[in-house]
Amino acid sequence: MAPDLIINRTEDYQVESSESADYADTFKIVWTSECEYYCVFESTSKPNRMPYSKFDTIFAAIVSTNSEGYVFESLFLDKRPQGELILIEE
């Protein structure tokens, strides 16, 4: 079963939340180009589950887009998570 991670993003902020895990994490978004940005951790509703501390930064790059969203690669510490974000209109 896929995780239920929901990302709500504005130009400057991103909130990642999960109903099943009952948390919400807030990041400041700093765009460096149309396809690259930094997510700077600001806060969480559940600190005991968080591998980040305030101001930890994740670098992300959009590597391809499609009609449903985009594929990204990221870098945080020694990890290189990859994934796909799908746009859901509300």
C-alpha positions in Angstrom: 0.0 0.0 0.0 1.3 3.4 -0.9 1.9 6.0 1.8 -0.8 8.6 2.3 1.6 11.6 2.1 -0.2 14.8 1.1 1.8 17.8 0.2 0.2 21.3 0.2 2.5 23.8 -1.4 2.5 27.6 -2.0 5.3 29.5 -3.7 7.2 29.8 -0.3 6.0 26.9 2.0 5.3 23.2 1.9 3.3 21.2 4.4 3.6 17.5 4.3 1.0 15.5 6.2 -0.3 12.0 6.7 -3.6 11.1 8.2 -2.6 7.5 9.0 0.6 8.6 10.8 -1.1 11.7 12.2 1.5 14.4 11.5 2.2 17.6 9.6 5.7 18.9 8.8 6.3 22.4 7.5 9.2 23.4 5.2 10.1 26.8 3.7 10.7 26.5 0.0 13.6 28.4 -1.6 13.6 28.1 -5.4 17.0 28.4 -7.1 15.6 27.8 -10.6 12.4 26.6 -12.3 13.4 23.0 -11.6 15.5 23.1 -8.4 14.6 24.1 -4.8 15.5 23.7 -1.2 13.1 22.6 1.5 14.2 24.1 4.8 12.6 22.3 7.8 10.7 24.6 10.1 8.3 22.6 12.3 6.4 19.4 12.9 3.3 18.4 14.8 5.1 15.2 16.0 8.7 15.8 17.0 9.5 12.3 18.2 9.2 10.9 14.6 11.2 13.5 12.9 14.7 12.8 11.5 15.2 16.6 11.0 16.0 19.5 13.2 15.1 23.1 12.6 16.8 24.5 9.5 17.9 21.1 8.1 17.7 21.4 4.4 16.7 19.0 1.6 17.8 19.8 -2.0 15.3 18.7 -4.7 15.5 18.7 -8.4 12.6 18.1 -10.8 14.0 15.7 -13.4 10.9 15.3 -15.6 7.3 16.4 -15.8 4.1 15.0 -17.2 0.4 15.9 -17.3 -0.1 14.5 -13.8 2.9 16.0 -11.9 6.6 15.5 -11.8 9.5 13.1 -11.0 12.1 14.4 -8.5 15.5 13.5 -7.1 16.6 14.9 -3.7 19.5 14.9 -1.4 19.5 15.0 2.4 22.6 14.1 4.3 23.9 10.9 2.7 20.5 9.8 1.3 19.2 10.4 -2.3 15.4 9.8 -2.2 13.6 9.8 -5.5 9.9 9.8 -6.2 6.9 11.1 -8.1 4.5 13.8 -7.0 1.0 13.8 -8.5 -1.0 16.9 -8.6 -4.5 16.7 -7.2 -6.8 19.6 -7.8 -9.1 20.5 -5.0 
